[in-house]
């Protein structure tokens, strides 16, 4: 209840009481305004772009030596695969051959990729190329690209890494083809 004072002119409300009551209304109105602005901003805020891509059920794999994608030509191939994956929505992954760098050892890694449903396998490095060429004969459903070696066959395409554009175009064509056959 506001405090009243008497004076010769009549009864009046003390100014400090009036200011206290007015300040409460001002705080309430300000709070209401902030809440309304927050709700309006939230309601009108544009939907964020999706953070993850919806990939096709298609995978292309890169098989490299123990150095992985740190050296050429594997580095260029991997970069191309990642860039092309953005437009084709084909999943890409890479696998490095560990242990002895021989065709016999690499053959197990190629078989692992075919068993994990890699539809396109790109082999970089002499042991990996030899293993991919050998395994391609028993896996006609998979497509192989061998870089700087190997023997061309129905499902094996040989590409020279010296021509970067040819390599990128070949990888792009295979991933485009895979995307079309999957969608």
C-alpha positions as CSV (number, residue, x, y, z in Angstrom):
1,X,0.0,0.0,0.0
2,X,1.5,3.4,-0.9
3,X,2.4,5.6,1.9
4,X,0.4,8.8,2.0
5,X,1.4,12.1,3.5
6,X,-0.7,15.0,4.5
7,X,0.1,18.6,3.6
8,X,-1.7,21.8,3.6
9,X,-2.8,21.1,0.0
10,X,-4.3,17.7,0.8
11,X,-3.1,14.1,0.8
12,X,-0.4,13.1,-1.6
13,X,1.6,9.9,-2.3
14,X,5.3,10.1,-1.4
15,X,7.4,10.3,-4.6
16,X,9.7,7.4,-3.6
17,X,6.7,5.1,-3.3
18,X,5.5,6.2,-6.7
19,X,8.9,5.6,-8.3
20,X,9.2,2.1,-6.7
21,X,5.7,1.1,-8.0
22,X,6.5,2.6,-11.4
23,X,9.9,0.8,-11.6
24,X,8.2,-2.5,-11.0
25,X,5.9,-1.9,-13.9
26,X,8.7,-0.8,-16.1
27,X,10.8,-3.9,-15.3
28,X,7.7,-6.1,-16.0
29,X,7.1,-4.4,-19.3
30,X,10.7,-4.6,-20.3
31,X,10.9,-8.3,-19.4
32,X,7.7,-8.9,-21.4
33,X,9.3,-7.1,-24.4
34,X,12.5,-9.1,-24.2
35,X,10.5,-12.4,-24.1
36,X,8.4,-11.4,-27.0
37,X,11.4,-10.3,-29.0
38,X,13.1,-13.7,-28.2
39,X,10.1,-15.7,-29.3
40,X,9.7,-13.7,-32.5
41,X,13.4,-14.1,-33.3
42,X,13.2,-17.8,-32.7
43,X,10.1,-18.3,-34.8
44,X,11.4,-16.3,-37.7
45,X,15.0,-17.6,-37.7
46,X,15.7,-19.5,-40.9
47,X,16.1,-23.3,-40.7
48,X,19.8,-24.2,-40.6
49,X,21.3,-26.1,-43.5
50,X,21.5,-29.8,-42.8
51,X,24.9,-30.6,-41.2
52,X,25.3,-34.1,-42.7
53,X,25.0,-35.4,-46.2
54,X,22.6,-38.1,-47.2
55,X,24.9,-40.4,-49.1
56,X,23.9,-43.0,-51.6
57,X,24.4,-46.7,-50.8
58,X,27.5,-46.7,-52.9
59,X,31.2,-46.7,-51.8
60,X,34.4,-46.0,-53.6
61,X,37.6,-47.0,-51.9
62,X,41.3,-46.1,-52.3
63,X,44.0,-48.7,-51.5
64,X,47.4,-47.2,-50.8
65,X,50.8,-48.3,-49.3
66,X,51.7,-47.8,-45.7
67,X,52.1,-44.0,-46.2
68,X,48.4,-43.6,-46.9
69,X,47.4,-40.4,-48.7
70,X,50.5,-38.5,-47.6
71,X,52.3,-38.9,-50.9
72,X,51.6,-38.5,-54.5
73,X,49.8,-39.9,-56.5
74,X,47.6,-41.2,-53.6
75,X,47.2,-37.7,-52.3
76,X,45.8,-36.3,-55.5
77,X,43.5,-39.3,-56.0
78,X,42.1,-39.0,-52.5
79,X,41.6,-35.2,-52.8
80,X,39.7,-35.8,-56.1
81,X,37.6,-38.6,-54.5
82,X,36.6,-36.3,-51.7
83,X,35.7,-33.4,-54.0
84,X,33.7,-35.6,-56.3
85,X,31.9,-37.3,-53.4
86,X,30.3,-34.0,-52.5
87,X,28.5,-33.8,-55.8
88,X,27.8,-37.5,-56.5
89,X,27.0,-38.4,-52.8
90,X,29.1,-41.6,-53.2
91,X,30.8,-42.5,-49.9
92,X,34.6,-42.6,-50.1
93,X,37.1,-44.2,-47.9
94,X,40.8,-45.2,-47.9
95,X,42.8,-48.1,-46.6
96,X,46.5,-48.4,-46.2
97,X,48.3,-51.7,-46.6
98,X,50.1,-52.4,-43.4
99,X,52.9,-55.0,-43.0
100,X,55.0,-56.2,-45.9
101,X,54.5,-54.1,-49.0
102,X,54.0,-57.1,-51.3
103,X,51.3,-58.1,-53.7
104,X,50.4,-61.2,-51.6
105,X,49.9,-59.0,-48.5
106,X,48.0,-56.4,-50.4
107,X,45.7,-59.0,-51.9
108,X,44.1,-59.5,-48.4
109,X,43.4,-55.8,-48.2
110,X,41.8,-55.8,-51.7
111,X,39.6,-58.8,-50.6
112,X,38.7,-56.8,-47.5
113,X,37.5,-53.9,-49.6
114,X,35.5,-56.1,-52.0
115,X,34.0,-57.9,-49.0
116,X,33.0,-54.5,-47.4
117,X,31.0,-53.6,-50.5
118,X,33.4,-51.1,-52.2
119,X,31.9,-51.0,-55.7
120,X,34.9,-49.0,-57.1
121,X,38.4,-49.7,-55.9
122,X,41.3,-47.5,-56.8
123,X,44.7,-49.0,-56.3
124,X,47.9,-46.8,-56.0
125,X,51.3,-48.4,-55.7
126,X,52.9,-51.4,-57.4
127,X,51.9,-54.1,-54.8
128,X,48.4,-52.7,-54.5
129,X,48.0,-52.5,-58.3
130,X,49.2,-56.1,-58.7
131,X,46.8,-57.3,-56.0
132,X,43.9,-55.4,-57.5
133,X,44.5,-56.8,-61.0
134,X,44.6,-60.3,-59.6
135,X,41.5,-59.9,-57.4
136,X,39.5,-58.2,-60.2
137,X,39.2,-61.5,-62.1
138,X,37.3,-63.1,-59.2
139,X,35.1,-60.0,-58.5
140,X,33.4,-59.0,-61.7
141,X,30.8,-56.9,-59.9
142,X,33.5,-54.5,-58.6
143,X,35.1,-51.9,-60.8
144,X,38.8,-51.3,-60.4
145,X,41.1,-48.4,-61.4
146,X,44.8,-49.0,-61.2
147,X,47.1,-46.1,-61.2
148,X,50.4,-46.3,-63.1
149,X,50.3,-50.0,-63.8
150,X,48.2,-53.1,-64.1
151,X,46.5,-54.8,-66.9
152,X,43.3,-53.5,-68.4
153,X,40.3,-55.9,-68.3
154,X,36.5,-55.7,-68.4
155,X,36.3,-54.3,-64.9
156,X,39.9,-52.8,-64.7
157,X,40.8,-49.4,-66.0
158,X,44.5,-48.4,-66.1
159,X,45.3,-44.7,-65.6
160,X,48.5,-42.8,-65.7
161,X,49.0,-40.4,-62.8
162,X,51.3,-38.2,-64.8
163,X,48.2,-36.7,-66.5
164,X,46.4,-35.3,-63.4
165,X,43.4,-34.3,-65.5
166,X,43.0,-37.8,-67.0
167,X,43.2,-39.3,-63.5
168,X,40.6,-36.9,-62.1
169,X,38.3,-37.3,-65.1
170,X,38.5,-41.1,-64.8
171,X,37.8,-41.1,-61.1
172,X,34.9,-38.7,-61.7
173,X,33.4,-40.8,-64.5
174,X,33.5,-43.9,-62.3
175,X,31.9,-42.2,-59.3
176,X,29.3,-40.6,-61.6
177,X,28.5,-44.0,-63.1
178,X,28.3,-45.6,-59.6
179,X,26.0,-42.8,-58.4
180,X,23.7,-43.3,-61.4
181,X,23.6,-47.0,-61.0
182,X,22.7,-46.7,-57.3
183,X,20.0,-44.0,-57.4
